[in-house]
Amino acid sequence: MTQTLLSNLRNTALFFVIAVGICLLVLGCENIDGNEKALINVLLIDAPGDFDEVWLEVTGVEILPAGTRGLDNADWVFIPYTPSNKMVKVSDLVGSQRLLLGRMEIRAGQVSQVRLVLGTNHYLVQGGQQFMLQTEPDINERLQVNLSLQAGAGFAWDVYIDVNLAKSIRRNQSGGYLFRPEVRAFSLANRAEIRGNVQPPATRPHIFAINGTDTLATLTTTNGEFRLRGLPPATYRIHIQPRMSHLDSVFSLTAAADSIYTLGNIPLTARPATVP
C-alpha cells in the first residue's frame, strides 16, 4: 500500500510539473509580472473648426494591446472616462490644452489600435444658437484608428487622440449639422512638435503643416498660442492663414523625430488699406 501511495504521489507531482510547463510555454500564463507592464495614458486634443463651441459626450476609450501570442489573441481593453459629467468641450483642446481621458496598466508590447467611445449627446454653438450634431450608423467605425506604439515595460506612454472638427462637422441638407468624425491617433515616440505664438492674437488664424498631400491643422488659442503635435519627420510648409485683416505667412521647417520646435512670437503683417 505504501508503494502504491508513493507511486500516486509521483504521478501527481509529474502531472503538476507538466501542467505548469504547458501554462508557461503555450499559454504564457496570463499573470503579468510587474516588470512586464507599461502604463498607457490616453489624451484628447482637437484640430478645431470655425465654431464658437463644440461639445461631445465621451464615455471612454478602448485600446488594442497585444496578447500573450501577439495580435493573435489581442483583446480590446476599455478605459472609462470617469467624471460624472461626460460632456467635453472639445473645441477648447487647442494649444497646450489636452484632456486626460484615462490611464491603465497593460502588458508591455505593441498597441495597434485605439477607439474613442462616445455617447449620443453632441452639439455645437454658433452665433449664440445651439445645434444638435447628427451622426451616421458607421460612427463607431470612424472612431477606430490604427496606432503604432511599442510600449516598453516599466515606462508610461502617452497616446493622443486628435479629433479634427474642421473636417468632422458639415452642414446637412436640412440646414443642421452632421458629425462624421475624422480622427487620428499617435504617440510622441519618433514624432515632432511645432509650437508658436501668433501676434496679434485677435487674428485667430488657421495653422497648417503641409507635406505633399498630407496636411495637419489647428487654430490658435485666444492668446495666440498654437501647437502642432504628432508630426512624422519630414519637411513641412507652415501656412499661417489669419482673418482678412492680416496677410498670410508661409515658411518651411524640417522636423526631425523626437524634437520640439519652439518658434516664439510670429508677427503678422496687417493687410494694406485698399484705395477707393
Buried (B, 14 or more C-beta within 10 A) or exposed (E): EEEEEEEEEEEEEEEEEEEEEEEEEEEBEEEBEEEEBBBBBBBBBBBBBEBEBBBBBBBBBBBBBBBBEEEEEBEEBEBBBEEEEBBBBBBBBBBEBBBEBBBBEBBBBBBBBBBBBBEEEBBBBBEEEEBEBEBEEEBEEBBBBEBEBEBEBEEEBBBBBBBBBBBBBEEEEEEEBBBBBBBBBBBBBEBBBBBBBBBEBEBBBBBBBBBEEEEBBBBBBEEBBBBBBBBBBBEBBBBBBBEEEBBEBEEEBEBEEEEEBEBEEBEBEEEEEEEE
